């Protein structure tokens, strides 16, 4: 057995143990209120999800895991958030809370307590001026913004393009001087803990018939040598992979790349 094969085997075993450990917790949580109050802040790391104003007729409000009417920002919450945190805690020394998720609007003063902010279905994100200013302040002070799932529910390439355009228009409001650029999958910001396999990542995460998964980022001062402030994951639904694995619907070795990317993001946001 080669060193590479041995390492892959160890990773699969470790992730398998972590997934088994979290099955009962994730299934029990899914039976509870899908949107519980935020927990009192106690200094531990918490995965924060961005909430936006949603309407029943929004394009991003659709059936998710058999439940009608799930707003775009709520997709796979809280299972996806909890699962990736549990995996990170099993594989790293991250001290985080997994008993309750954190959901915030951009202009909530508590946002500054959370170094990572996660958004799904950005096509229906239309922040107010107050939210725009607050998010700008958050990013410039060190926050890391991860954006996922541009497909608008189960839409095709046209909806993906529509979602990308809508998100970039809003980001121009937030960071008028920011210039999104394609982030190479070998970039250290994406490989700080695990080294990603671009081919396996593409096979696992491609969301529509559009382009392969890509990360478009905005760096501090538009300088790729500086801090990555925004990571927009085009043509992916990473949260779905985090949930499917915990349900046992796919073998562990088919979903390692989504977990590795998620852990890498957590470690980057937590340390930068």
Secondary structure, DSSP 8 states (H G I E B T S, - for coil): --HHHHHHHHHHHHHHHHHHHHHHHHHHHHTS-TT-------SSB--EEE-----TT-TT-EEETTEEEE-GGGTTTTHHHHHHHHHHHHHS---B--SS-EEE-TT-GGGGG-SEEEEE-GGG----HHHHHHHHHHHHTT-EEEEE--STTT--HHHHHHHHHHHHHHHHHH-TT---EEE-TT-GGG-SSS---HHHHHHHH--SSSS--EEEEEEGGG-TTS-EEEEEEET--HHHHHHHHHTTSS-GGGSHHHHHHHHHHHHHHHH-
